[in-house]
Amino acid sequence: MFCEYFEARVCRSCPLIREPYDLQVRNKERSIRRVLASLDRPTSRRTPAHPPAIKSRFEWLPTYRSPETGFRNKAKMVVSGSKKSIVLGLAPNEKHPTGIDLQSCPLYAPAIHAAFTPIRAWLQRLGARPYNIPTAKGEVKYVLVSANPAGDLMVRLVLRSKAALHRVEHTWSELQAELPNLRVFSVNIQPEHTTVIEGREEIILSSERYIPMPGIGTDLWLAPGAFFQTNTAASQALYAQAALGAETPTGNRLGFILRSGWFCLCPEFRRGRASDWCRSRGTRY
């Protein structure tokens, strides 16, 4: 896959991008087989007419292959630049003192790509100063954008304080007019000078509080601050495979899925304390 940011050496987040996808998959398959080899205790079967046979306990299903582009359903964009020239992307560094624009990153879903230009224009009209990391001054820290397969959007604006909140409350409807598929809009307050993106206080300004994300048999409802796998298609395939495994009549389970929604749909989970944790992270079912 070609990426202009990787080739320009301004973003190195995808170190395997030049490696053919088929080769990446084969390497992953070999790696996971090595990891699980210690769990696979083959049995030897000998009959008078046949030599010993070694049979694996595992049935290896075909590996799921993700789309290479347009699959990521969430963007975490640092807001930098100036009030009149907003940059959405990576934080400033010595070579790029005003930040690195990543609006054309090929990983993001089309609905997220389409939202960047209106968001940037609205922020410039808002007139709040981007947060400056070295001086710890400024107000706007991040824009977090999530999208579901239908193109519905959730936009969260992370601010250092409530100094610009009044302006946001009175102008965010302009952004909604430009993005008719914007269903959830909120402001997160993160006053600390830290690499932790989100603060504890979330102020939801839209009438809707969730966007639906596809589950297995029912939708999951994603709230601000909740986690959902960033590759929607891959999570669907994962949940579907896990659902088939759950039908297997055995008392043993290897618990490898603990994210938004999956265990919340299990009666045993919903009766336990873990369901309270799930609700606290914004998952509705």
Secondary structure, DSSP 8 states (H G I E B T S, - for coil): ---HHHHTTS--S-TTTTS-HHHHHHHHHHHHHHHHGGG---EEEEETTEEEEEE-S----------SSS-B-EEEEEEEEETTEEEEEE---SS-TT-EE-TT-TTB-HHHHHHHHHHHHHHHHHT--B-BTTTTB-SEEEEEEEE-TT--EEEEEEESSSTTHHHHHHHHHHHHHH-TTEEEEEEEE--S-SS----SEEEE-SS---EEE--SSS-EEE-TT----SBHHHHHHHHHHHHHHHTS--S-------SSSTGGGSHHHHTSHHHHHHHHTT-B-
